[in-house]
Amino acid sequence: MLEMLRNEDGATMVEYGIMVALIAAVCITLIATLGGQVSSAFTSVNSAI
């Protein structure tokens, strides 16, 4: 029973899961923020061509 309580493999997996979730949230936020600017840049280039 004590061996199972000392096992930290599950905790490590949870920490990796939290890191992946935070990285995904940052990526989604950046894409949502920069998406409009990139779209208007492509529109300007398309109009110039």
N, CA, C and O atoms as a GROMACS GRO file, in nm:
protein
  196
    1MET      N    1   0.083  -0.119   0.000
    1MET     CA    2   0.000   0.000   0.000
    1MET      C    3   0.087   0.125   0.000
    1MET      O    4   0.061   0.218  -0.076
    2LEU      N    5   0.191   0.128   0.086
    2LEU     CA    6   0.279   0.245   0.091
    2LEU      C    7   0.357   0.260  -0.039
    2LEU      O    8   0.387   0.372  -0.081
    3GLU      N    9   0.390   0.149  -0.102
    3GLU     CA   10   0.462   0.154  -0.230
    3GLU      C   11   0.378   0.227  -0.335
    3GLU      O   12   0.431   0.305  -0.414
    4MET      N   13   0.249   0.202  -0.336
    4MET     CA   14   0.160   0.266  -0.432
    4MET      C   15   0.150   0.417  -0.404
    4MET      O   16   0.139   0.496  -0.497
    5LEU      N   17   0.152   0.456  -0.279
    5LEU     CA   18   0.143   0.598  -0.244
    5LEU      C   19   0.271   0.673  -0.279
    5LEU      O   20   0.268   0.793  -0.308
    6ARG      N   21   0.383   0.604  -0.277
    6ARG     CA   22   0.511   0.668  -0.309
    6ARG      C   23   0.538   0.675  -0.458
    6ARG      O   24   0.626   0.749  -0.501
    7ASN      N   25   0.463   0.601  -0.538
    7ASN     CA   26   0.481   0.600  -0.682
    7ASN      C   27   0.442   0.735  -0.741
    7ASN      O   28   0.328   0.779  -0.723
    8GLU      N   29   0.535   0.801  -0.810
    8GLU     CA   30   0.509   0.935  -0.862
    8GLU      C   31   0.490   0.937  -1.013
    8GLU      O   32   0.489   1.044  -1.073
    9ASP      N   33   0.475   0.822  -1.074
    9ASP     CA   34   0.456   0.818  -1.220
    9ASP      C   35   0.328   0.890  -1.261
    9ASP      O   36   0.328   0.962  -1.361
   10GLY      N   37   0.222   0.871  -1.189
   10GLY     CA   38   0.096   0.937  -1.222
   10GLY      C   39   0.105   1.088  -1.208
   10GLY      O   40   0.049   1.161  -1.289
   11ALA      N   41   0.176   1.135  -1.106
   11ALA     CA   42   0.192   1.278  -1.086
   11ALA      C   43   0.270   1.340  -1.201
   11ALA      O   44   0.238   1.450  -1.246
   12THR      N   45   0.372   1.270  -1.248
   12THR     CA   46   0.450   1.320  -1.360
   12THR      C   47   0.364   1.330  -1.484
   12THR      O   48   0.374   1.427  -1.560
   13MET      N   49   0.279   1.232  -1.506
   13MET     CA   50   0.191   1.233  -1.623
   13MET      C   51   0.094   1.350  -1.615
   13MET      O   52   0.066   1.414  -1.717
   14VAL      N   53   0.042   1.378  -1.497
   14VAL     CA   54  -0.049   1.490  -1.480
   14VAL      C   55   0.024   1.622  -1.507
   14VAL      O   56  -0.033   1.712  -1.569
   15GLU      N   57   0.147   1.633  -1.462
   15GLU     CA   58   0.224   1.755  -1.486
   15GLU      C   59   0.248   1.776  -1.635
   15GLU      O   60   0.235   1.888  -1.685
   16TYR      N   61   0.281   1.670  -1.707
   16TYR     CA   62   0.298   1.682  -1.852
   16TYR      C   63   0.167   1.720  -1.919
   16TYR      O   64   0.166   1.800  -2.013
   17GLY      N   65   0.059   1.666  -1.872
   17GLY     CA   66  -0.073   1.700  -1.927
   17GLY      C   67  -0.106   1.847  -1.907
   17GLY      O   68  -0.160   1.912  -1.997
   18ILE      N   69  -0.074   1.899  -1.790
   18ILE     CA   70  -0.099   2.040  -1.762
   18ILE      C   71  -0.012   2.128  -1.851
   18ILE      O   72  -0.058   2.230  -1.902
   19MET      N   73   0.115   2.090  -1.870
   19MET     CA   74   0.204   2.168  -1.956
   19MET      C   75   0.153   2.170  -2.100
   19MET      O   76   0.155   2.274  -2.165
   20VAL      N   77   0.109   2.056  -2.150
   20VAL     CA   78   0.057   2.048  -2.286
   20VAL      C   79  -0.068   2.133  -2.300
   20VAL      O   80  -0.086   2.201  -2.401
   21ALA      N   81  -0.155   2.131  -2.200
   21ALA     CA   82  -0.276   2.212  -2.204
   21ALA      C   83  -0.243   2.361  -2.205
   21ALA      O   84  -0.306   2.438  -2.277
   22LEU      N   85  -0.145   2.403  -2.125
   22LEU     CA   86  -0.107   2.544  -2.122
   22LEU      C   87  -0.044   2.587  -2.255
   22LEU      O   88  -0.073   2.696  -2.304
   23ILE      N   89   0.039   2.503  -2.312
   23ILE     CA   90   0.099   2.536  -2.442
   23ILE      C   91  -0.008   2.547  -2.549
   23ILE      O   92  -0.004   2.637  -2.633
   24ALA      N   93  -0.104   2.457  -2.547
   24ALA     CA   94  -0.214   2.462  -2.644
   24ALA      C   95  -0.296   2.588  -2.626
   24ALA      O   96  -0.337   2.650  -2.724
   25ALA      N   97  -0.322   2.628  -2.502
   25ALA     CA   98  -0.399   2.750  -2.477
   25ALA      C   99  -0.325   2.873  -2.528
   25ALA      O  100  -0.387   2.963  -2.585
   26VAL      N  101  -0.194   2.878  -2.510
   26VAL     CA  102  -0.115   2.991  -2.560
   26VAL      C  103  -0.118   2.994  -2.712
   26VAL      O  104  -0.133   3.100  -2.772
   27CYS      N  105  -0.104   2.879  -2.776
   27CYS     CA  106  -0.108   2.872  -2.922
   27CYS      C  107  -0.243   2.917  -2.976
   27CYS      O  108  -0.249   2.992  -3.074
   28ILE      N  109  -0.351   2.873  -2.915
   28ILE     CA  110  -0.484   2.911  -2.959
   28ILE      C  111  -0.504   3.062  -2.942
   28ILE      O  112  -0.563   3.127  -3.029
   29THR      N  113  -0.457   3.116  -2.832
   29THR     CA  114  -0.470   3.260  -2.809
   29THR      C  115  -0.392   3.340  -2.913
   29THR      O  116  -0.442   3.439  -2.966
   30LEU      N  117  -0.269   3.296  -2.943
   30LEU     CA  118  -0.189   3.366  -3.044
   30LEU      C  119  -0.253   3.358  -3.182
   30LEU      O  120  -0.256   3.458  -3.254
   31ILE      N  121  -0.303   3.242  -3.218
   31ILE     CA  122  -0.367   3.228  -3.348
   31ILE      C  123  -0.491   3.315  -3.357
   31ILE      O  124  -0.516   3.378  -3.460
   32ALA      N  125  -0.570   3.319  -3.251
   32ALA     CA  126  -0.690   3.402  -3.252
   32ALA      C  127  -0.655   3.550  -3.259
   32ALA      O  128  -0.724   3.628  -3.325
   33THR      N  129  -0.547   3.589  -3.192
   33THR     CA  130  -0.507   3.730  -3.191
   33THR      C  131  -0.447   3.772  -3.324
   33THR      O  132  -0.480   3.878  -3.377
   34LEU      N  133  -0.358   3.690  -3.379
   34LEU     CA  134  -0.288   3.726  -3.501
   34LEU      C  135  -0.363   3.688  -3.628
   34LEU      O  136  -0.325   3.730  -3.737
   35GLY      N  137  -0.468   3.609  -3.616
   35GLY     CA  138  -0.541   3.561  -3.733
   35GLY      C  139  -0.595   3.673  -3.820
   35GLY      O  140  -0.583   3.668  -3.942
   36GLY      N  141  -0.654   3.774  -3.758
   36GLY     CA  142  -0.710   3.886  -3.834
   36GLY      C  143  -0.602   3.966  -3.904
   36GLY      O  144  -0.621   4.010  -4.017
   37GLN      N  145  -0.490   3.985  -3.839
   37GLN     CA  146  -0.380   4.062  -3.899
   37GLN      C  147  -0.319   3.986  -4.017
   37GLN      O  148  -0.288   4.047  -4.119
   38VAL      N  149  -0.303   3.858  -4.004
   38VAL     CA  150  -0.248   3.778  -4.114
   38VAL      C  151  -0.346   3.776  -4.231
   38VAL      O  152  -0.305   3.785  -4.347
   39SER      N  153  -0.473   3.766  -4.202
   39SER     CA  154  -0.574   3.766  -4.307
   39SER      C  155  -0.572   3.896  -4.384
   39SER      O  156  -0.577   3.894  -4.507
   40SER      N  157  -0.564   4.009  -4.316
   40SER     CA  158  -0.562   4.137  -4.387
   40SER      C  159  -0.430   4.155  -4.463
   40SER      O  160  -0.429   4.221  -4.567
   41ALA      N  161  -0.321   4.099  -4.414
   41ALA     CA  162  -0.195   4.106  -4.487
   41ALA      C  163  -0.205   4.028  -4.618
   41ALA      O  164  -0.160   4.076  -4.722
   42PHE      N  165  -0.263   3.909  -4.614
   42PHE     CA  166  -0.282   3.832  -4.736
   42PHE      C  167  -0.376   3.903  -4.833
   42PHE      O  168  -0.356   3.897  -4.954
   43THR      N  169  -0.478   3.968  -4.781
   43THR     CA  170  -0.570   4.042  -4.866
   43THR      C  171  -0.498   4.157  -4.935
   43THR      O  172  -0.521   4.182  -5.053
   44SER      N  173  -0.412   4.226  -4.863
   44SER     CA  174  -0.336   4.336  -4.922
   44SER      C  175  -0.241   4.286  -5.031
   44SER      O  176  -0.230   4.347  -5.137
   45VAL      N  177  -0.175   4.175  -5.006
   45VAL     CA  178  -0.085   4.117  -5.106
   45VAL      C  179  -0.164   4.072  -5.228
   45VAL      O  180  -0.121   4.093  -5.342
   46ASN      N  181  -0.278   4.011  -5.204
   46ASN     CA  182  -0.362   3.964  -5.315
   46ASN      C  183  -0.411   4.082  -5.399
   46ASN      O  184  -0.415   4.073  -5.522
   47SER      N  185  -0.447   4.191  -5.336
   47SER     CA  186  -0.492   4.310  -5.409
   47SER      C  187  -0.377   4.371  -5.488
   47SER      O  188  -0.398   4.419  -5.600
   48ALA      N  189  -0.258   4.369  -5.433
   48ALA     CA  190  -0.142   4.427  -5.502
   48ALA      C  191  -0.104   4.346  -5.625
   48ALA      O  192  -0.053   4.400  -5.723
   49ILE      N  193  -0.127   4.216  -5.619
   49ILE     CA  194  -0.091   4.132  -5.733
   49ILE      C  195  -0.197   4.152  -5.840
   49ILE      O  196  -0.189   4.091  -5.946
   0.00000   0.00000   0.00000
